[in-house]
Amino acid sequence: MIIGTRGSDLALAQATTIERMLAERGVKTSRKIIKTTGDTFTDRPLHEVAGVGAFVRELDDRMLEGDVDIAVHSMKDMPTVRPERLSTSAVIKRDSPCDVLLTIDGSKLEELPENAIIGTTSMRRRAQLLRYRPDLEVHDLRGNINTRIRKLEEGQYDGILLAEAGLQRMNWDLDVQRLDPKHFCPSANQGTIAVVTLAGSEAEKVTSALDDRRTRIETAVERIVVTPVEGGCTAPVGSFTHFINDSELHVLAEVLSLDGTEQVRIDEVIPAENYEEHARKLGMELVELGGKELVQRAVCQLGKRV
Ligand SMILES: NCc1[nH]cc(CCC(=O)O)c1CC(=O)O
């Protein structure tokens, strides 16, 4: 079977993980590298280039055309609405969901000097960082993980924010500070690899053996809770859910203003039974608390920045 993947180091590492898991089950695969719009314009902020799903849409198209059998994605980059004929056949057991801070000199977030410059293009990370340390300066930093680390080393920033899962997958053992999800609530589905196939295909059957039930439920709740306020992947929205025991989930979700001075937040424990219904209720709560207005304002302000 043919595995389609983007060509970035992170995407290739993720594809390798899935290839290994399938090989262990006796499934032979070959690899096809697909270039996406998000990969082509790496010098501009992602929200200017292609919008939601830039990394995913082209692989979807190639699958629908029959060019690839299996696609591997960072699940957090997948749009919520999916083509009907495609199936998310496996949600792989989650790696670290957390963000990390990587600094030039090993400083922790609390130790950075006033007005230190931190690089990130994520509006969520910017807002959460400013909420925690309003004195810091946040500068844009676009590019894949390699590029971002290179720009840090070149001295343009005192520190940068990254997903820990990305570093883990690249096997980079860097001295980072893991940020507490309480203050740095991750993006929905951060740290999770998803496998996509055609619905009803042999590939779907084979890859579904890789599915992790708990991660599937956690990631589903994360999506459902923020769907009613969602302004695309560019809005300052965090959503993180995890099992705290066999029957309960802790749900953390929030919307922030771009400058981090305003927030709307959900912090609840729900039963795993009927999780969809509970998650939908929390999503409505987020709207009632004013989450939608916050997202709309942020999207408006972003439009003016561009
Ligand atoms: N936005 C790009 C992206 N998509 C997935 C990851 C990392 C791996 C993951 O979260 O699963 C990253 C890099 C980052 O956010 O630093």
The ligand as a MOL file (V3000), in Angstrom:
LIG
                    3D

  0  0  0     0  0            999 V3000
M  V30 BEGIN CTAB
M  V30 COUNTS 16 16 0 0 0
M  V30 BEGIN ATOM
M  V30 1 N 1.3940 23.8520 13.4310 0
M  V30 2 C 2.3570 22.9640 12.8360 0
M  V30 3 C 2.4760 21.6990 13.6030 0
M  V30 4 N 1.6070 20.7040 13.4000 0
M  V30 5 C 1.9290 19.6780 14.2770 0
M  V30 6 C 3.0370 20.0670 15.0080 0
M  V30 7 C 3.7190 19.2960 16.0490 0
M  V30 8 C 3.2160 17.9110 16.2960 0
M  V30 9 C 1.8500 17.8240 16.8960 0
M  V30 10 O 1.3790 18.7570 17.5650 0
M  V30 11 O 1.2210 16.7650 16.7260 0
M  V30 12 C 3.4040 21.3430 14.5800 0
M  V30 13 C 4.5470 22.1380 15.0600 0
M  V30 14 C 4.2720 22.9890 16.2670 0
M  V30 15 O 3.1230 23.3050 16.5750 0
M  V30 16 O 5.2500 23.4060 16.9200 0
M  V30 END ATOM
M  V30 BEGIN BOND
M  V30 1 1 1 2
M  V30 2 1 2 3
M  V30 3 1 3 4
M  V30 4 2 3 12
M  V30 5 1 4 5
M  V30 6 2 5 6
M  V30 7 1 6 7
M  V30 8 1 6 12
M  V30 9 1 7 8
M  V30 10 1 8 9
M  V30 11 2 9 10
M  V30 12 1 9 11
M  V30 13 1 12 13
M  V30 14 1 13 14
M  V30 15 2 14 15
M  V30 16 1 14 16
M  V30 END BOND
M  V30 END CTAB
M  END
